[in-house]
Amino acid sequence: MNRSNRIDDDACYRALCSHDARFDGQFFTAVTSTGIYCRPVCRVRTPRRENCRFFAHAAQAEHAGFRPCLRCRPELAPMDRHWSTEDASAILLQQATLWLDDPQHWLGADGNMGERLAARLGVSDRHLRRVFEDRLGVSPLQYLLTRKLLTAKQLLADTDLPITQIAGASGFASVRRFNAAFLDHYRLNPTQLRRQTTSRDTDEGTAVRLGYRPPYDVTATLAFFRQRLIEGVAFVDDRQRLGLTLRMTIGERSLRGWLLAEFDEARCQLVLRVSDDLREVLPQLIHRVRAALDLDADPGAINAVLHGAFPAGDGLRVPGALDGFELAVRAVLGQQITVAAARTLAQRLVNRFGEPIDTPLAALTQLFPAPEVLARADGDALGELGIVKQRQAAIVALARGVAEQGLVLNGSADVPATLTALKAMPGIGDWTAQYIAMRALRWPDAFPAGDVALHKAMGLQDAKNPAREAEAASRAWKPWRSYAVVRAWSAGRVTQPTGARA
């Protein structure tokens, strides 16, 4: 059954009439009289009800023969993220779409992508296709093609990258295949979607827009990053802009650059500026930024579970990281000490092992140390920074895991396997592994049960076994316990009973 038949068409039409940004990305409206599909926030004249068809995914609308709107631009919508702890098919679909949505998997792919994905998930290619057809009404490859085409559409509209480069960055093996797919789906040549570009100052970088669903507590998110920023590597200024340096390894290549993120709250969008050095990997970078700033979160689903316990936290997100390795190292440094003390240690680590970088932004001058560098770090050198031996061993083990053993620390990682691998390393326990899962692996149900601040917020600091009590009480927050942790840290308390005690 096509999933578009399972959504409430009348409710979708009411949301369309209100242009409510809370529903952005949760469904798309296809208009039979124009052959175009739009986001719920589109400001064109509202179509007649009898001319509307509603789809839960852009891939469904395109499979039905509709083209994306050039005004509201469906590629800007936050992606649909449904999490389940009960339905096996829903879990499989969620894992599959997470993998397919990540542009790092589009490049240099040999063989059938569907077979590769099925093998990774431990199911047959036939079963995976059956789940996609039942849940979405499209095949995995049709879903993937829509993601690639919408990514290319954004690059065509927002950048002056050459067509050849856009085709490669969007995962197409050749310009010929790219042009053919574009013409077949959108009945347009790629060049027809190019906007008029004006000359720009190269120091300003390339700007793209990314959508999110409200409410979003921008002030709280930026305050979280400001409290933890390393000078030279990141800044948050008075204009509420977040600036970062980063190193991206794509295949055998290592790229360095900077980005600047500024929230446009009136439009529920993030304006992202990227240095020219990173333009060729813009799809991968956009994917990382969406994860790091939690732009794809669905506040409605999350708040339905957590609002009672955290009534003031509806707009809070789980801050992530552009570099999972950096986040993991900083998690180790933060074991059993204050945020300020952990920040001091991280600053010393960058000053000693970081790499200088030239940027047009005076506050951005350093890159966080590469895994290869810290994998060779001498214990004495780390000890001189005030890092104790146990954490020295953990940092070196993490670095070697990433640099030499292929340890993945991002949202496409296998969470249970990665947690097991992390806890097998010296100096890494459950708290550190869960914190990494929450912020680097983007697992919405991570729960550092041993966190002291969490015990205090839950009123369990005097319990005989506060970690066990916290774990039991947190069951009422599944599958959004990562969000519950952030809200408990922010509020300093849980305002209502949270569930049964063990």
N, C-alpha and C positions, 0 to 999 in steps of 0.2 A: 504494500500500500504506500502510495506517495505521502510523505509526511505533510505536504501542503493541505491534504484533506483532513488532517487531524487538528489543525489550528482553528480557532473560532473566527470565521470570516467577519461576522458582524462586529466583534470586538476589535478586530484589525481595522475595520473601516472607521470605527469611532476614533481609534488612535490616529489614523491617517488624517481625519478631519481636524484633530487638535494639534497636529504636528509636534507631538510630545517626544522630546529627545530621549526619554527613558526607554522607549521602544526601538531606538535606532539599532539596526543590525539584527533585531530579533525576528523581523519578517520584512518581506519586500512586496510591494504592490505592482502588479503587472496590469497594464491598461490595454485591453483588446483593441480599442479604436486607434491606438498609436503604435502598438507593438513594442512599447518601452516599459521597463520596470524601474521603480524608484524606491528610495528610502522613505520611511514614515515622516521624516522632517522636510521633505521636498516642498518648496514654496510655490510650485506651479498651481494653476487652478485645480481644485479638487475634482477628480473625475466622478462621473456618475457611478452609483453603486453597481449597476448591472454591467458596467464595463470593467470591473475590477476582478482580478484573480490574485490570491495571496499565497505567498511561498515563504517557507521558513529559512531557505538558503538561496543565495544568488545563483548557485549552480542549478537549482531546480527551475528558476525562471529562465535561465539561458537554455536549459535542456528543452523547455517548452517553446523555444523560439523567440523569446523577448530579448531586446538589446538594453544595455544599461543607459540610464539617463545621463546626458551630458551636463545637466545643471546641478543636480544633487550629488552625482558621482558616487555610486554604490561602493566603489573601492575605498572610500574614506570612512565607511561605517565600521564601528567596533565589531570584532568577530564574535560569533555565537559560541559561548562556552557553557555547556550543560554538564554538570557533574552528578554522578549517581553512585551510590554505594550498594545498590540492590540488583539492578537489572544488568545481567551479563552482557546483553547485546548493546545496551547503552554505554557501558564501560568500554567495550571494544570499539564502538564508533567514536567515542570521545578520544581514545588513545590514537586511533587511526587519523582522525582529522587534525589532532595536534601535530602529528608527524608530517602530514601532508601540507599543513599551513606554514611550515618552517622552510624558508627559501634555501637554507643550507643543504637541504636534501634534493633540491632540484638540479643542482649543478653536477655535471660529469656523471650522471646516472647511467649505468650500464644495465642492459637487460630490461625486463618488464617491471615497471615501478610497482604495479599491483602485486606481483609475485614477491618482490623484495619486501614490501610492507607486510604481506601476509606471513612471510617467514619470520620477520622480526616479531610479530605479534603471536606467533605460535599457532596459527590457524591455516586452513587451506585457502588458496586464492578464491575458490568457488564460494566458500562460506563467507569470506569477507565481502565479495560482491553481493551475496544474498542479503547480508545485513545492511549494506548501503542501499540496495534497491528497496528493501522493506522500510527502512527508516527515512531515507531521503528521496527515493525515487530516481536516483542517478547512480552510476557506477563510481568506484574510487577514481578512475582515470578521468571521468567527466568532471568530478568534483575538483580534481587537481588542475585540469585545464582551465576551469573558471578562475581559480586562484591565480594562475599564471597570467591569464589575460587581464584580469583586473589590476594586477601589479604592474603589468606593462602599460596599461591605460593611465595609471597614476604617473608613471615616469614620463610618458609622452606629454601629459598635460602640465606637469610641474617642473620639468627639467629640460635642459637643452642637450641632453645626452644624444649621441648619434644612434640611429635606428639599430645599427649592428650591435652596439653595446647594450641597448635596451633588450634586444632579443636574447642575448647571452645571459644578462643579469636576471631575466625572467624565466630562465630554464629551458629555452628553446635551442635545439641543436644547430639550427641554421636560420638565416634570415628568411629563406624561402618558406620553411615550415611556419615560422612566425607570421609572415604575411598571409599565408594560406589560412591559418587558424583564425586570424583577426578578421579576414574578409568573410570567412564562412560563418562566424558567430555574430559579428557586428555589422556585416555588409558595408564596411568602410575599410579603406586602406589606412594603415597606421598614421601616415602623414596627415590624413584628414582630421585626426584628433589632436594634432599639435596646436597649442595655443600660441598667440603672438607673443614672442619673447622679446624682452628689452635687454639692453646691455646692463650688466650688473658688475658691481665691485667684487672681484674674486675673493676679497677678504671676508665678505659677508657669507660666503658659502651658498649652497643650494637649499632652498626652502621648500618643505612639503608640509601638508596639513594632515593630522591624524584625528579621527573622531573618538569620542568616548560618551558613555551614558551618565547623565547626572543622577543623583547628586555626587559631586566629587569635591572633597575637602582639600583644595589646592594648598591652602596655608599649612595644614597639618602635614601634608606630604613633603613640601619643601622644608618645613621645620625639621622633619626627620632627617632629611639629607644634610641640612645645615649643621645639625648637631654632630654629625659623623664625618663631615668632609675633611679631606686631607688637602692642605694648602699646596697649590701647584697642580693638583690632580683634578680638583673640582671647586666650584664656587656656587653660591646662591646670593644674588645681589638684591638691592633695594627695589628693583623692578620685577621681583619675583621670577627671575630667570635662573635656570639651572644650567651650568656649563660643566663639561666633562672632557677629559682626554681619554682616549682608549686605543687599544691595539686589537686588531681583528685578524685572526688566522683563518683563511679560507683555502682549504686544500693545502697546497705547499707554499702558499703566499702569506706573508705577514704585512698588514697595512697599518699605518698609524695616522691618527688624526684627532679631530675635536668635534664636538657638537654643542649646540645651544638650544635649549628647550624653553618655550614660553607659552603659558596657558592663555587661550582666548576663551574665557569663561562664558561670554555672551553667546558664542557659537558652539560651546561644548566641544572645542577642538584644541589640539596642541600644535603649535607652530614649531616645527623642527628645522633647524639650520645645521647643515653638515658640511665639513670641510671638503674641498675638492679632492683631496687624497682618498676619500672614502666614497665618492660618488658611484664608482663602479660596483660597489657592494651595498648600494642603498637599500635593496629589498631585505637583505639580511639585517642591516642596521635598523630599519624600521621595525622589523619583527622583534629585535632585542629591546628597542625603546618601548614598544607597546607592552612587553612583558615587564620591563623594569619599572614603569610607571603604572602598571596594572590598568591599562586603558580598555581592556576587553572584559573587565569584571561586569557582572550583572547585579547591580545593587538591589533590584527587586527580589531576586531569588535569595540573595544573601540576607537581606534585612527581614525577610519573612521568617527566618530562623533566629536571627540574632537581635532584632530590635527590642524585644522584651527585656533582655539582659543588659543591653547597651543602647538605651534610647537616644543618646546623644552622638552615637557613632555611625549614623547611616551613610555619611559621606567618606568615611575612612577607607583607604585601600591598603594593600600589603606592598610596601616599597620593595622593589627587587634590586637587580644589579645588572649592568651591562656586561660585566665580566664575572662569571661564576667563580673563577679561580681567586680573583681578588676578594670576593665576598667570603669565600671559604677561609682564606688566610686571616681575614679580619675577624671571622667568627672564632678562630683559634686564639687570636690575640685577646679577644674579649671574654675569655673564660674566667669567671669568678672575679672580675674586676668591673669597675664602673665604665660607662660609655666614654667619659673624658679620658680615663687612663688608657683605654684601648685605642682611642684616637691618637694619643701621644705616641704609643708604640708603633702604630701604623705610619705615623709621620716620620719617625726615625727610620723605619724600614725603607720608605721611599727615598729619604735623603741619602741613605747608604747604598741602596741597590737599584733605585729607579733610573729611568733613562730620560735625558732632557729632550724636549720637543719644542720647536718654534711654532707659535700660533699668533694670530692677530689679537688675541685676548690676553691682556697682561697677567691675569690671574691663572692662566693655564700654561704651565711650563714643564711639567713632569708627567711621565707615564709610570704607572704602577709596575713594579718588577715583573719581568716575564717568568713563567714557570721554569724555563730552562736555566735562568739565572739563579733562582732560589733553590733549584734542585742541586746546584753545586755549592750552595752557601756553606761556609765553614761554621762549625758550632761556636768557635770563639768569637767570630764576627757577629753572629746573632746574639751571643751572650753580652757583648759590649753594648748592645742596644737596650739591655734590661729584659730580654726575653729568656725565661727560665728554660731549663733543658727539656722538660717534657713538651713544651710548646715548640721548641726548636725542632724536635724530632717530628712533631705533627706537621709543621710547615714544610720540612724537607720531603716527608712522605707524600703530602698533597701535591707538591710540585712535581715529584717524580711520577706520581700517578697520572697527572695531566700530560706532562711532557713526554713520558716514555711508555705509559701503559694505556693511553687513550681514555682515561677517565673523563666522562662527560658531566659537566656541571651546569646544565641549562634545562629549559623546560621540555626538551625532547628526551631527557634521560629516563631510563627505567628506574622509577623511584625506589621500589623495594630492593633491587639489586644494588643501586647506588648507596642506599643507607647501609646495607650490609658491608659494602666495600669501605665506606668511610669509617664505620665503627671497628673495622679490623685494623685500622691504622693506629700507630701509637699516639696516645694523647687525645684521641677523639672519642668522646662518649655520646650518649643519647642526646643530651642537650645540644651539643654542637651539630650533630648530624641532623636533628630536627630543624634547627635554625637555618642550616644550609638548604634543607628541603623547602622550607617556607619561602626563603627569599631568592635563592639561586635556581632551584628546580621548579619553582612556581607551583608547588603542591598546595592546594587550598585547604587540605586537611592535616597539615603538619601541626604537631603540638609538643613543644618542649616542656614536658610535664615537670621537670626539675627546676624550672625558672623561679627564682626567689621573688622577683617582682610580681610574677603571676600568682604565686601563693598568697602574697599580701592582698592583691586585688580581689582574690576569691575568698579571703577571710580564712585561709588555711595555714597561715604561718605557724600556728601553735599546734597543728595536728600531729599525731604520732608519726604518720607517714604522709607528708603533704603531697609528694609526687603521685602516690597511688590515689589519694583522695582527689587530686586535681584531674587525673586521667579519668576516673570514674565520673566525676561531675561534668566533664567536657563532652560526654556522649550526646548530650542534648544539643550540642552545637555542630555535630556532623552534618554535611561534609565540609563545613566552613570554619574549622577550628583555627586556621591561620589568621583569618579575619577576627575571630574572637580574641586571639592573643593580642593583636594590634590594638583592638578596642579596649581591652583590659589594661594594657600598658598606658594608653592615652587617658582613660578615665580614672585609673587608680583604684577602681572597685567594680564589682559586679552588682548591679542594683536589684536583681531578682534571683530567687532560687534557680539553679541551673540544671537540676536533674538529680537522679538517684545517687546516693553515696554507696561506695563499695562496702 
